[in-house]
Amino acid sequence: MRNIKLVLEYDGTHYHGWQTQPNLPTIQDTIEEALAQLTKTPIQIIGAGRTDTGVHAEGQVANFGTDSQMPIVAFQKGLNAILPRDIVVCSATEVSPEFHARFSATSRRYRYTILNRAYPSALSRQTSYFFPAAIDVPLANTLCQVLVGKHDFSSFQKTGSDRSNPICEIYEGHCWQKEPYVYFEIEADAFLRGMVRALVGTILKCIKEDDAEAELHRILDTKDRVAAGTSVPAHGLSLICVKYNDALHLLQ
């Protein structure tokens, strides 16, 4: 049984997230259907990040087992010929049997994109959140630094999450501007359900306060989702990359 790793890019606009759901279009189901067509056998894939409805990806990672002996390049070219245009296989590689897209990951990085100007965009309306109010970008970046480290992020966990441990470690958090866009980027060892969107919404809320840092600390310490800000919409969020210790998973 070969273990194949895929790096994927997709526009999540027309999908109900990554994970299989009955009678709803999902990224996982669409790729599995394409794999079945390509290999003539049912295949189940494992994704590194269970992106929610409407969330995009530039570097989602997935893996699957197969007995197919087709050349590795045929998986990339074959899938791209079958998949709809809003899902693309960026690369396909054969990895060791121990590689697991989700559990082998050491970190994931997400980016949230805000269109920050007086009028919306016809072209980026599905990949950025239109927010016309002024954003204090240096202060927002300072608040991102407050979040770096290991914390209980219960205040930013969406109801219905299947993760019992709310402790995550954020390795990097940044906010910067390249007009007319403002970007938030966060890398962590793990994320709670809806965490990035709740963090961005809370930072946008806190920068209006007289003491924004103290307010963010207070919200973090409450461990109560009600205390945090409203989550920003899903369509501004993208899974940028997933990192691994590749040396442990290369074929010998």
Order of alpha helices (4+ residues) and beta strands (2+ residues): beta-alpha-beta-beta-alpha-beta-beta-beta-alpha-beta-beta-beta-alpha-alpha-beta
